[in-house]
Amino acid sequence: MEEHNNIKRIIGLYFGKHFSRYGRILFARWLRADDEKEEKTEALQELWEQSPKEVTDTTYADWNALQKQLQSESVQGRTLPLYRRWMKYTAVAALMLLTAGTTFWLTDRLKPARPVEMAELFVPYGESKLLTLPDGSQVWVDAGSLLVYPKDFTHMDTRTVYLNGEASFKVQKNKEQPFIVKTTHLDVEALGTLFTVESYPNGLYTKTTLEEGSVRVDTKGASPSSSILRPNDQLLYSRQDQTVKIQTVDAALYGMERSGYLIFENTSFSQLMASLERKFNIVIHYNAQKYAGAYYNVKFAPGESLIDVLNILQQLVGLNYKVKDNVVFIN
């Protein structure tokens, strides 16, 4: 059941347009892989059956465009029967299929001469995981994050991974094979270093924070830029106005967070609540206007429960709360 939910969440992220161009290519490879085919099909059906069931002229136009595209690439034999079975679902389904068809085409055109088998790690809310990559590099993947990576870096020019969410990377040095983390808005390249990348879909900023070594951060906005970070540098890319800001932080705090601490410095109330939702797999309801413009500095020790955290905030901020199942109400 948990695996089914993870597959459904990954597919939902894709159709929610939370993947970059390269991420969409990797999604297509993952979707076509032989493992968990039945679960993937069930997850697609379940998502599509929840869409409004209205078929219009646009539906058929989109479907015909998809058929022509697939036929022109000589892949209709392995693809069209599957899509015909799903034709009955919705106009939204047809638009999804058109997007997926384009991604399949890109995958065939852009895949390297030597096939690359990809793996994915999705960490649900309330959890965090430590992953060792094929080259020995370590990745601490935070709650609500998806990491897609090659199962083998051999015969590759770079060690490229794809992140949606937040993760810390301790990279094995290899000057001949740079290590690159790709997100929707930033590419972060390191030769041998320790750094954290945060790129949640609903965040205002994409962040890169350097603890050791050096990294180069390339932005992908309307005005691309490149920055070299040194230890204790934090680069913030504003998604709204596509600007870059580099500030000095205490990067050692990220090491403490990997040990289980929750640390917030000059953090808005909304950011604090979003972090607690991911940490404890809960939903928090609060009056955003009441806490707008306020910033907080607070640290929680490893092992402190949700109630411990809320009690501390009650003392510091004066908030009142109620907990019902996995929902917290703050007033």
C-alpha positions as CSV (number, residue, x, y, z in Angstrom):
1,M,0.0,0.0,0.0
2,E,2.8,2.4,0.9
3,E,4.6,1.6,-2.4
4,H,1.4,2.3,-4.3
5,N,1.0,5.7,-2.6
6,N,4.6,6.6,-3.4
7,I,4.1,5.7,-7.1
8,K,0.8,7.7,-7.2
9,R,2.6,10.7,-5.6
10,I,5.4,10.6,-8.1
11,I,2.9,10.5,-11.0
12,G,1.0,13.3,-9.4
13,L,4.1,15.4,-9.2
14,Y,4.7,14.8,-12.9
15,F,1.3,15.8,-14.0
16,G,1.4,18.7,-11.6
17,K,4.3,20.0,-13.7
18,H,6.7,19.9,-10.8
19,F,9.5,18.2,-12.9
20,S,12.1,20.0,-15.0
21,R,12.6,19.0,-18.7
22,Y,15.3,16.5,-17.7
23,G,13.1,15.3,-14.8
24,R,10.3,14.6,-17.3
25,I,12.7,12.5,-19.4
26,L,13.7,10.5,-16.4
27,F,10.0,10.1,-15.4
28,A,9.3,8.6,-18.8
29,R,12.2,6.1,-18.4
30,W,10.9,5.2,-14.9
31,L,7.3,4.8,-16.2
32,R,8.5,2.5,-19.0
33,A,10.6,0.3,-16.8
34,D,9.5,-3.3,-16.3
35,D,9.4,-3.1,-12.5
36,E,6.0,-2.3,-10.7
37,K,4.2,-2.1,-14.1
38,E,0.9,-3.1,-12.6
39,E,1.1,-0.7,-9.7
40,K,2.0,2.2,-12.1
41,T,-1.0,1.3,-14.3
42,E,-3.3,1.2,-11.3
43,A,-2.0,4.5,-10.1
44,L,-2.6,6.2,-13.5
45,Q,-6.1,4.8,-13.7
46,E,-7.0,5.9,-10.2
47,L,-5.7,9.5,-10.8
48,W,-7.5,9.8,-14.2
49,E,-10.8,8.4,-13.0
50,Q,-10.9,11.2,-10.4
51,S,-10.8,13.8,-13.3
52,P,-14.0,15.4,-14.6
53,K,-15.5,13.0,-17.1
54,E,-16.2,15.3,-20.0
55,V,-15.0,14.6,-23.5
56,T,-15.0,17.5,-25.9
57,D,-13.8,18.1,-29.5
58,T,-10.5,19.2,-28.0
59,T,-10.2,15.7,-26.4
60,Y,-10.3,14.0,-29.8
61,A,-8.0,16.7,-31.4
62,D,-5.4,16.1,-28.7
63,W,-5.8,12.3,-29.1
64,N,-5.3,12.5,-32.9
65,A,-2.2,14.7,-32.5
66,L,-0.8,12.1,-30.1
67,Q,-1.5,9.3,-32.4
68,K,0.2,11.0,-35.3
69,Q,3.3,11.8,-33.2
70,L,3.6,8.3,-32.0
71,Q,3.2,6.9,-35.5
72,S,5.8,9.2,-36.9
73,E,8.3,7.9,-34.4
74,S,7.5,4.2,-35.2
75,V,6.5,3.4,-31.7
76,Q,2.8,2.8,-32.1
77,G,3.1,-0.9,-31.8
78,R,4.2,-0.8,-28.2
79,T,2.3,2.3,-27.1
80,L,-1.0,2.7,-28.8
81,P,-2.8,-0.4,-27.4
82,L,-2.2,0.9,-23.9
83,Y,-3.5,4.4,-24.7
84,R,-6.6,3.0,-26.5
85,R,-7.6,1.3,-23.3
86,W,-7.4,4.6,-21.5
87,M,-9.2,6.7,-24.2
88,K,-12.5,6.5,-22.4
89,Y,-11.4,8.5,-19.4
90,T,-11.4,12.3,-19.9
91,A,-10.3,15.4,-21.7
92,V,-7.8,15.9,-18.9
93,A,-6.5,12.4,-19.5
94,A,-6.0,13.1,-23.2
95,L,-4.0,16.2,-22.3
96,M,-1.9,14.1,-19.9
97,L,-1.3,11.5,-22.6
98,L,-0.2,14.2,-25.0
99,T,2.4,15.4,-22.5
100,A,3.5,11.9,-21.7
101,G,3.8,11.1,-25.4
102,T,6.0,14.0,-26.0
103,T,8.2,12.9,-23.1
104,F,8.5,9.4,-24.5
105,W,9.6,11.0,-27.8
106,L,12.2,13.1,-26.0
107,T,13.4,10.1,-24.1
108,D,14.0,8.1,-27.3
109,R,15.8,11.0,-29.0
110,L,18.0,12.0,-26.0
111,K,18.9,8.7,-24.4
112,P,22.7,7.9,-24.6
113,A,24.2,5.2,-26.8
114,R,24.7,3.1,-23.7
115,P,21.3,2.7,-21.8
116,V,21.2,4.3,-18.4
117,E,19.0,2.5,-15.8
118,M,17.5,5.0,-13.3
119,A,16.4,4.5,-9.8
120,E,14.2,6.8,-7.6
121,L,13.9,7.4,-3.9
122,F,10.8,9.1,-2.6
123,V,10.7,10.0,1.1
124,P,7.2,10.6,2.5
125,Y,6.3,13.2,5.1
126,G,7.4,12.2,8.6
127,E,10.6,10.4,7.4
128,S,14.1,11.1,6.2
129,K,16.6,8.6,4.6
130,L,20.3,8.2,4.1
131,L,21.2,6.9,0.6
132,T,24.6,5.8,-0.7
133,L,25.0,6.4,-4.4
134,P,26.9,4.0,-6.7
135,D,30.1,6.2,-6.5
136,G,30.0,6.1,-2.7
137,S,28.6,9.6,-2.3
138,Q,26.1,10.0,0.5
139,V,22.7,11.7,0.3
140,W,20.5,12.7,3.3
141,V,17.0,13.0,1.7
142,D,14.4,15.0,3.7
143,A,10.7,14.5,4.1
144,G,8.5,15.1,1.0
145,S,11.5,14.8,-1.4
146,L,12.1,12.8,-4.6
147,L,15.6,11.9,-5.8
148,V,16.2,10.3,-9.2
149,Y,19.6,8.9,-10.0
150,P,21.5,6.4,-12.2
151,K,22.0,3.0,-10.8
152,D,25.5,3.0,-12.3
153,F,27.8,6.0,-13.0
154,T,30.1,3.9,-15.2
155,H,30.7,5.2,-18.7
156,M,29.0,8.5,-17.9
157,D,30.6,11.9,-18.4
158,T,29.0,13.3,-15.3
159,R,27.3,12.0,-12.1
160,T,24.0,13.7,-12.5
161,V,21.1,13.3,-10.1
162,Y,17.6,15.0,-10.1
163,L,16.0,16.5,-7.0
164,N,12.6,17.7,-6.1
165,G,12.6,18.6,-2.4
166,E,15.5,18.9,0.0
167,A,18.7,16.8,0.4
168,S,22.3,17.1,1.7
169,F,25.1,15.7,-0.4
170,K,28.5,14.5,0.7
171,V,30.3,13.9,-2.6
172,Q,33.1,11.6,-3.4
173,K,35.9,13.4,-5.3
174,N,36.3,12.6,-8.9
175,K,37.7,15.4,-11.1
176,E,37.1,13.4,-14.2
177,Q,33.4,13.0,-13.5
178,P,31.7,16.1,-12.0
179,F,28.8,15.6,-9.7
180,I,25.7,17.6,-10.6
181,V,22.4,18.1,-8.9
182,K,19.6,19.3,-11.2
183,T,16.4,21.1,-9.9
184,T,13.8,23.0,-11.8
185,H,15.5,26.3,-11.4
186,L,19.2,25.5,-10.5
187,D,22.0,23.2,-11.5
188,V,24.6,22.7,-8.7
189,E,28.0,21.2,-9.7
190,A,30.6,19.9,-7.2
191,L,33.9,18.1,-7.6
192,G,34.1,17.0,-4.0
193,T,32.1,18.7,-1.3
194,L,29.3,18.8,1.3
195,F,26.3,20.9,0.5
196,T,22.5,21.1,0.8
197,V,20.0,21.8,-1.9
198,E,16.3,22.8,-1.2
199,S,13.8,22.9,-4.0
200,Y,10.3,22.2,-2.8
201,P,7.6,22.8,-5.5
202,N,5.6,25.3,-3.3
203,G,8.7,27.2,-1.9
204,L,9.4,30.8,-2.7
205,Y,13.1,30.1,-3.1
206,T,15.4,27.4,-4.3
207,K,18.4,27.3,-2.0
208,T,22.0,25.9,-2.1
209,T,24.0,26.0,1.2
210,L,27.7,25.0,1.2
211,E,29.4,23.4,4.2
212,E,32.7,22.2,2.7
213,G,34.6,22.5,-0.6
214,S,33.1,24.6,-3.4
215,V,30.2,24.4,-5.8
216,R,29.1,26.2,-8.9
217,V,25.5,27.1,-9.1
218,D,23.9,27.8,-12.6
219,T,20.4,29.4,-12.7
220,K,18.0,28.5,-15.5
221,G,15.8,31.7,-15.5
222,A,15.3,34.3,-18.2
223,S,18.7,35.7,-17.3
224,P,21.0,32.7,-16.6
225,S,23.8,33.3,-14.2
226,S,26.7,31.3,-12.6
227,S,28.0,31.7,-9.0
228,I,30.8,30.0,-7.1
229,L,30.0,29.3,-3.5
230,R,32.5,29.0,-0.6
231,P,31.9,27.4,2.8
232,N,29.1,29.1,4.8
233,D,27.7,30.7,1.6
234,Q,24.0,30.3,0.9
235,L,22.5,31.1,-2.5
236,L,18.8,32.0,-2.7
237,Y,17.1,32.0,-6.1
238,S,13.8,33.8,-6.0
239,R,11.3,32.0,-8.2
240,Q,9.0,35.1,-8.4
241,D,11.5,37.7,-9.8
242,Q,14.3,35.3,-10.9
243,T,17.0,37.0,-8.9
244,V,20.0,35.6,-7.0
245,K,21.1,36.5,-3.5
246,I,24.2,35.1,-1.7
247,Q,24.3,35.4,2.0
248,T,26.6,34.1,4.9
249,V,25.1,31.5,7.2
250,D,26.3,29.0,9.8
251,A,26.4,26.0,7.6
252,A,27.3,23.8,10.6
253,L,23.6,23.9,11.6
254,Y,22.9,21.7,8.6
255,G,25.1,19.0,10.1
256,M,23.1,19.2,13.3
257,E,19.9,18.9,11.3
258,R,21.2,15.6,9.8
259,S,21.6,14.4,13.4
260,G,18.0,15.0,14.1
261,Y,17.8,18.7,15.3
262,L,15.2,21.1,13.9
263,I,16.8,24.5,13.6
264,F,15.1,27.7,12.5
265,E,16.9,31.0,12.2
266,N,15.1,34.1,11.0
267,T,12.4,31.9,9.7
268,S,8.9,33.0,8.8
269,F,5.9,31.4,10.6
270,S,4.7,29.9,7.3
271,Q,8.1,28.3,6.6
272,L,8.2,27.0,10.1
273,M,4.8,25.4,9.8
274,A,5.6,23.9,6.4
275,S,8.8,22.3,7.9
276,L,6.8,20.8,10.8
277,E,4.2,19.4,8.4
278,R,6.9,17.6,6.6
279,K,8.7,16.5,9.7
280,F,5.7,15.0,11.5
281,N,3.5,14.2,8.5
282,I,0.7,16.4,9.7
283,V,-1.6,19.2,8.4
284,I,-1.5,22.6,10.2
285,H,-4.3,25.1,10.0
286,Y,-3.6,28.7,11.1
287,N,-4.4,32.3,10.4
288,A,-1.7,33.4,8.0
289,Q,-2.5,37.1,8.4
290,K,-2.1,36.9,12.1
291,Y,1.5,35.7,11.9
292,A,2.5,37.6,8.7
293,G,5.7,39.5,9.0
294,A,7.0,37.7,12.1
295,Y,10.2,35.7,12.0
296,Y,11.5,33.2,14.6
297,N,14.7,31.7,16.0
298,V,14.2,28.3,17.7
299,K,15.8,24.9,18.0
300,F,14.3,21.6,18.8
301,A,16.3,18.6,20.0
302,P,16.3,15.1,18.4
303,G,13.5,12.9,19.8
304,E,11.2,15.8,20.7
305,S,7.6,14.9,19.8
306,L,5.0,17.0,18.0
307,I,3.4,17.9,21.3
308,D,6.8,18.8,22.7
309,V,7.4,21.2,19.8
310,L,3.9,22.7,20.0
311,N,4.3,23.3,23.8
312,I,7.7,25.1,23.2
313,L,6.1,27.3,20.6
314,Q,3.2,27.9,22.9
315,Q,5.7,29.3,25.5
316,L,7.7,31.2,23.0
317,V,5.0,32.6,20.7
318,G,1.9,32.4,22.9
319,L,0.0,30.3,20.3
320,N,-2.9,28.1,21.3
321,Y,-3.4,24.8,19.6
322,K,-5.6,21.7,19.3
323,V,-4.6,18.3,17.8
324,K,-7.1,16.0,16.2
325,D,-5.7,12.9,14.5
326,N,-3.0,14.2,12.2
327,V,-4.4,17.8,12.0
328,V,-3.3,20.7,14.1
329,F,-5.4,23.8,14.6
330,I,-3.6,27.0,15.7
331,N,-5.4,30.1,16.8
